[in-house]
Amino acid sequence: MDEDFMDFEVEDEEVQGEEGVQQEQQADAAVDPLIGHAYLTFPEGSPMAERCDRLLTMQLGGHLGIMGLLETVGEDARARDIVGLDTLFSRLFPLAMEDTYREITVEFLSSFTFAPGPPVNEITFYLTSQQFGMSLAQFVVHSGLYTEPEIATVIYTEGVREMDRQTQIAAKGHCH
């Protein structure tokens, strides 16, 4: 057999293999446009890739606005009295309703790691293919969950996980 002809066959098989992969990715993208997205390319078999695969196949419902629901049943004023005006929960509910870019959200959730320890890069994650690292305190302030004065309180610094009602009420007075 002619050697040039054999090289052509090998090259043809490689092109067909690449075309097959491209066709498969295009078919997957028709199902979910994020499959194969540049931000969601993690090392195969890594925990990030596994989390990403689960997130992409997960069936998620639409936004459920708790405060909107409470307004519908006339209980929003009571809820605001319980939650307070400038507290973690009053800031958390509106954050859940913000518009998001799905590819960035999946990338963040796939790559997010928390390793408790010294306050240097306890949290790492990727956004738009760039890795970020920060302390837990920096993360909660940047994300808007807590304010600088709140993370300086004893309740935050000593890591209290559960509080009785009286402690919660007392904490509200120290965080404003």
C-alpha positions as CSV (number, residue, x, y, z in Angstrom):
1,M,0.0,0.0,0.0
2,D,1.2,3.5,-0.8
3,E,2.7,5.3,2.3
4,D,1.2,8.6,1.3
5,F,-2.3,7.0,1.0
6,M,-1.9,5.5,4.6
7,D,-1.0,9.0,6.0
8,F,-4.1,10.4,4.3
9,E,-6.3,7.7,5.9
10,V,-4.9,8.4,9.4
11,E,-5.4,12.2,8.9
12,D,-8.9,11.5,7.6
13,E,-9.7,9.4,10.7
14,E,-8.3,12.2,13.0
15,V,-10.5,14.8,11.2
16,Q,-13.5,12.6,11.5
17,G,-12.7,12.1,15.2
18,E,-12.4,15.8,15.8
19,E,-15.6,16.4,13.8
20,G,-17.4,13.7,15.9
21,V,-16.4,15.4,19.1
22,Q,-17.5,18.8,17.8
23,Q,-20.8,17.3,16.6
24,E,-21.3,15.8,20.1
25,Q,-20.5,19.1,21.8
26,Q,-23.0,20.9,19.5
27,A,-25.7,18.3,20.3
28,D,-25.0,18.8,24.0
29,A,-25.1,22.6,23.6
30,A,-28.5,22.3,22.0
31,V,-29.6,20.7,25.2
32,D,-27.7,23.0,27.5
33,P,-25.7,25.9,26.0
34,L,-23.3,25.9,29.0
35,I,-21.9,22.5,28.1
36,G,-18.4,23.1,26.9
37,H,-18.4,26.8,28.0
38,A,-14.9,28.1,28.5
39,Y,-15.6,29.1,32.1
40,L,-16.8,25.6,32.9
41,T,-13.7,23.7,31.6
42,F,-12.3,21.9,34.7
43,P,-9.8,19.1,34.8
44,E,-11.6,15.8,33.9
45,G,-12.4,13.7,37.0
46,S,-11.6,16.6,39.4
47,P,-14.1,17.5,42.2
48,M,-14.8,20.8,40.3
49,A,-15.7,18.9,37.1
50,E,-17.9,16.5,39.0
51,R,-19.8,19.4,40.8
52,C,-20.1,21.2,37.5
53,D,-21.6,18.1,35.8
54,R,-24.1,17.8,38.7
55,L,-25.1,21.5,38.6
56,L,-25.6,21.4,34.8
57,T,-27.9,18.4,35.0
58,M,-29.8,19.6,38.1
59,Q,-33.4,20.7,37.5
60,L,-33.8,24.1,39.2
61,G,-37.0,26.0,39.7
62,G,-37.4,29.7,39.1
63,H,-36.8,32.3,41.7
64,L,-39.1,32.1,44.8
65,G,-39.3,35.5,46.4
66,I,-40.2,35.0,50.0
67,M,-40.9,38.6,50.7
68,G,-43.2,38.8,47.6
69,L,-45.0,35.8,48.8
70,L,-45.4,37.3,52.3
71,E,-46.7,40.6,50.7
72,T,-49.3,38.5,48.8
73,V,-50.7,37.1,52.1
74,G,-50.3,40.4,54.0
75,E,-47.5,39.2,56.3
76,D,-44.6,41.3,54.9
77,A,-44.7,43.9,57.7
78,R,-44.7,41.3,60.4
79,A,-41.7,39.5,58.7
80,R,-39.8,42.8,58.4
81,D,-40.4,43.3,62.2
82,I,-38.9,39.9,62.9
83,V,-36.0,40.1,60.4
84,G,-35.1,43.7,61.2
85,L,-34.1,46.5,58.8
86,D,-30.3,46.0,58.4
87,T,-29.5,42.4,59.3
88,L,-28.0,39.4,57.6
89,F,-31.4,38.2,56.6
90,S,-32.7,41.5,55.4
91,R,-29.7,41.6,53.1
92,L,-29.8,37.9,52.1
93,F,-33.4,37.9,50.8
94,P,-32.8,40.6,48.1
95,L,-29.6,38.9,47.1
96,A,-31.5,35.7,46.2
97,M,-33.6,37.7,43.7
98,E,-30.7,39.4,41.8
99,D,-30.2,38.5,38.2
100,T,-27.3,36.2,37.6
101,Y,-25.3,34.8,34.7
102,R,-25.8,31.1,34.9
103,E,-22.3,30.3,33.5
104,I,-20.6,32.4,36.2
105,T,-22.9,31.0,38.9
106,V,-22.1,27.4,37.9
107,E,-18.4,28.2,37.7
108,F,-18.4,29.7,41.2
109,L,-20.4,26.9,42.8
110,S,-18.3,24.2,41.0
111,S,-15.0,25.7,42.1
112,F,-15.9,27.1,45.6
113,T,-13.8,25.6,48.4
114,F,-13.8,26.4,52.1
115,A,-10.8,25.2,54.2
116,P,-11.1,26.5,57.8
117,G,-7.8,27.6,59.2
118,P,-5.7,30.6,59.3
119,P,-7.5,33.6,57.8
120,V,-5.5,33.5,54.6
121,N,-7.4,32.2,51.6
122,E,-9.8,30.1,53.6
123,I,-12.1,30.4,50.6
124,T,-11.1,29.9,47.0
125,F,-13.2,30.0,43.8
126,Y,-13.1,30.9,40.2
127,L,-15.0,33.7,38.4
128,T,-14.6,34.1,34.6
129,S,-11.6,31.7,34.7
130,Q,-9.7,33.7,37.3
131,Q,-9.0,32.2,40.7
132,F,-9.7,34.2,43.8
133,G,-8.8,33.5,47.4
134,M,-9.7,35.3,50.6
135,S,-10.5,34.9,54.2
136,L,-14.0,34.0,55.4
137,A,-14.3,37.5,56.9
138,Q,-13.4,39.1,53.5
139,F,-15.8,36.8,51.7
140,V,-18.8,37.6,53.9
141,V,-18.2,41.3,53.6
142,H,-17.6,41.3,49.8
143,S,-20.7,39.2,49.3
144,G,-22.8,41.6,51.4
145,L,-23.8,39.0,54.0
146,Y,-22.1,40.9,56.8
147,T,-20.8,44.4,57.3
148,E,-17.3,45.3,58.7
149,P,-18.8,46.2,62.1
150,E,-20.7,42.9,62.3
151,I,-17.6,40.8,61.8
152,A,-15.9,42.5,64.6
153,T,-18.5,41.4,67.1
154,V,-17.9,38.6,69.6
155,I,-20.7,36.5,68.1
156,Y,-18.9,36.5,64.7
157,T,-15.3,36.2,66.0
158,E,-16.0,33.3,68.4
159,G,-17.9,31.4,65.8
160,V,-21.2,30.9,67.6
161,R,-23.4,28.7,65.4
162,E,-26.6,28.6,67.4
163,M,-28.0,31.4,69.6
164,D,-31.0,31.6,71.8
165,R,-33.6,34.3,71.1
166,Q,-32.3,36.7,73.8
167,T,-28.7,36.6,72.4
168,Q,-30.0,37.3,68.9
169,I,-31.9,40.3,70.1
170,A,-28.8,41.6,72.0
171,A,-26.6,41.0,68.9
172,K,-28.8,43.2,66.8
173,G,-28.2,46.1,69.1
174,H,-24.4,45.7,68.7
175,C,-24.3,45.4,64.9
176,H,-25.8,48.8,63.8
